[in-house]
Each structure stands twice: as C-alpha cells, then as structure tokens.
Amino acid sequence: MSTLAKLYESPLETARQFALVITGMGAKIREKQTDTAHDLALKQVYAGRPVYATCTANTGRMHIEATEVAESNTKIYFLPWAKTSIYRVRPKPGNPDGVNENLLFTPNLDGCMVTIDGKPESPTVYHANAAGLPFSLQEEQAIQKAGEFGGEMENRLKIQKMADNLGVFKKILPKTPPPDSELPAKTAEFNLLEYGLGTRQVTTQNAFGQVDIEQEVHYGAVFGVRKEGAWTFYKQSFRIFRKEQDVKKPTGFLGLGKGEVAREKIINYSVVDARKFWP
C-alpha cells in the first residue's frame, strides 16, 4: 500500500504516526472582486484543474508535494497560500472510487488559518494569511501594551482580520449551488493559537571555537479525506527539532589518529497532536 493510500485508509492513525510536511504548487486561480471593502486578496482555486501529489515517508515524517505532473501520481485537491490573501476551493461533489480525487491538502501552517464551512458532501475550504497587513495606531498601542505582559495580541488581531475578510468571501455565492443535503452545515477553524506552540533557539560556543545551534519549531497541517461522497477533515500539530554541532571524529587506523572536527546535523520530526477537525 502506498503512503498516500495509507493516509486515505487510516487517516487519524497515520497522522499520529507521521508529521505531514506538505509543500508544492496549486492549481489555476483567479482573484474575486466584491463591492464590499476587504483587506485581503480573495482568490478562488479552480477545482477542475488537475493537481497531483507525490509522497515519500521516512522516520517520523511524510513529505507530500503537490505538482502539476500526472505520471502515476495521485490526483488531489490542493489549496495554496500567500501573504495578505485568502484562497478558497470547493471540491467538486462526487463519489469516486479509491484514493484519487478523494484527498485535499493545504501547505503547512505557520501563521495561517484554515476554515472549513458547509456540509460533508460539499464543503468550502479557506486558507487565510494576514502577514504584512498594517495595524492601526490603536492596534499598535494594544500590541505594545499586551507585549509588556507577554500577551498574544498581535496574533489575535491577525486572526480577527482574517475572520472579518473571510466573512466577505462567504457572501460571494457559487455559480453552481451545492447539492441538497439533510445534514446540517458546520464551520470550524484551525489557527495559530492552537498549533503555534512556540519556537526555541539556543546557541552555544563550543570547544572548537564555533557555535552549536539547537532549534525547535512547530507547524500545523490540515488534510481532508472523502469516502462515500462525504468529506472529513483532520488537523495536526507537529514539532521539528534541529541541532547543528561540531564533533571530533576519530581518524587513522582503528581510529587512533588525532581526529578531525566535523559539522554534525540532526533533525527530528514528532507529532504533538492529531485529531478530527470537521465536521
């Protein structure tokens, strides 16, 4: 069974085993215009434009890359991102067999917010980013004041800006209405306050006159799985631990030489949390 097929068949179990590192390119996009004022660019992803995925797995990590190259790759939905933008995709309704056309990915989250809205047969997925948006003088003062107490005001303000602009996007109705469903519509979001568990970096002078570096960062991941015509989305928080240090390695016959200094790099991936996201 391929790694993507494994993710499709056992999504939560696989997401608890592997950090999902998601990269790549998206499909054709067009910017949406509206008479209502908004700060973020509103961009619609063409769901009918084919996107494919390659996948490689190693210890603790599954790397999923979106590509326009078909070959023997898996056909997916992919929702990209950009600063000061909201991207939206509405997967085409249907009930195709197997893994093809039944997976949806967003690139990893590092400040972004993903929102799912609608019903399982016809969800709408939004990927928003407010990095680079200017703050008003009042907002700057609030950020500065909150910062004195270790607050998270800046992130909360960005999340609010994304939510406000998302409200504008939601009012733009689709050309083709979604199919009728008896199931209730639901909305859920995944933002930095949940997956952003902080960063840490320590530098240390070593015995060889160089600097050792230890770094810890956290990211979020979102993916959707469609089975029997209905989508389920999952969210994940994962940790990347990196370390660079100089070590003395033995040289010569049986390692009896004077040795030489070499730069050693370590990187580990670990899942912090993975659970059902929507509906």
Buried (B, 14 or more C-beta within 10 A) or exposed (E): EEBBBBBBEBBBEBBBBBBBBBEBEBBEBEEBEEEEEBBBBBBBBEBEEBBBBBBEBEEBBBBBBBBBEEEEBBBBBBBBBBEBBBBBBBBEBEEEEEBBBBBBBBBBBBBBBBBBBBBBBBBBBBBBBBEEBEBEEEBBEBBEEBEEEEBBBBBBBBBEBBBBBBEBBBEEEEEEEBEEBEEEBEBBBBBBEBBBBEEEEEEEEEEEEBEBBBBBBBBBBBBBBBEEBBBBBBBBBBBBBBBBBBEEEEEEEEEEEEEEBEEEEEEBBEBBBBEEBBB
